Amino acid sequence: MNRTTIARHLAAFAIGLATAGATHAAPAWKLGPDGFGPLKIGMRFSEARRVAGKRLKPTPPPQGNPQCDQMLLPGHPGVSLMFVDGTLQRVDVYKAGIRTTRGIAPGDAVRKVRQAYPGLTATPHKYASGEQYLTLGPSSGHALRFQTNKGRIDRIYGGRWQEVQLVEGCF
């Protein structure tokens, strides 16, 4: 076997490996009013831990609400989970590239959100003058909320209506 033949075989092998990895890659999880990927609003912590892995650990209760626990989702930078009384009630997304089921991500323009989600209700931001919360819902007790910052989406919350209204998370 000459060098050219060996090089061709190695190239074919490398392409095969790359293609196999691409075809078996898990789809990106999306945020909706009912959850984030396989993590569904209403799941008990133990169920969520089976999906997210053992690195998902409860944190000490915050001073404001001992029944509420917010934690980062291991393996998904820019995503946090809110559990109330041991049940998943809300998912927060705050990193560009993590999308809703309709393709919206933090960093997107407000006009893009309004196109993707007609009928949003706008309310003033609690702390930032001129900014808003754009809310879809409630539908079946769930909602999706987009927090604006300078004409762009800063943060997205999805989950149970009551928890989506909490501006300061568990506090």
ZIVENFEN-V832396 format. One record per backbone hydrogen bond with DSSP energy under -1.0 kcal/mol. CO is the residue of the C=O (numbers start at 0). NH is the residue of the N-H. E is the energy in kcal/mol with one decimal. If there is no record, write none. Layout:
CO;NH;E
CO;NH;E
//
This chain:
1;5;-2.1
2;6;-2.6
3;7;-2.2
4;8;-2.3
5;9;-2.6
6;10;-2.4
7;11;-2.6
8;12;-2.4
9;13;-2.6
10;14;-2.5
11;15;-2.3
12;16;-2.3
13;17;-2.4
14;18;-2.7
15;19;-2.4
16;20;-2.3
17;21;-1.9
18;22;-2.3
19;23;-1.3
29;36;-2.3
30;100;-1.9
31;34;-1.5
33;40;-2.7
34;31;-2.8
35;38;-2.3
38;35;-2.4
39;42;-2.1
42;87;-3.3
43;47;-2.3
44;48;-2.5
45;49;-1.4
46;50;-1.6
47;51;-3.4
48;52;-2.4
52;55;-1.9
64;67;-1.6
66;84;-3.2
68;82;-3.2
70;80;-3.1
72;75;-2.1
75;78;-1.2
77;93;-2.6
78;72;-2.3
79;91;-2.7
80;70;-2.2
81;88;-3.1
81;89;-1.4
82;68;-2.8
83;86;-1.5
85;44;-2.2
86;83;-2.6
87;41;-3.3
88;159;-2.8
89;81;-2.9
90;157;-2.4
91;79;-2.2
92;155;-2.5
94;97;-1.7
98;30;-2.2
99;102;-2.0
103;99;-2.1
104;107;-2.3
107;152;-2.6
108;112;-1.4
109;113;-2.4
110;114;-1.7
111;115;-2.2
112;116;-2.7
120;134;-2.8
122;132;-2.6
127;130;-1.9
130;124;-2.6
131;147;-2.7
132;122;-2.1
133;145;-2.9
134;120;-2.7
135;143;-2.1
138;141;-1.9
140;160;-3.2
141;138;-2.7
142;158;-2.3
143;135;-3.2
144;156;-2.6
145;133;-3.0
146;153;-3.7
146;154;-1.1
148;151;-1.0
150;109;-2.3
151;148;-2.5
152;106;-3.2
154;146;-3.1
155;92;-2.9
156;144;-3.0
157;90;-2.7
158;142;-2.9
159;163;-2.3
160;164;-1.2
162;165;-1.1
167;170;-1.5
//
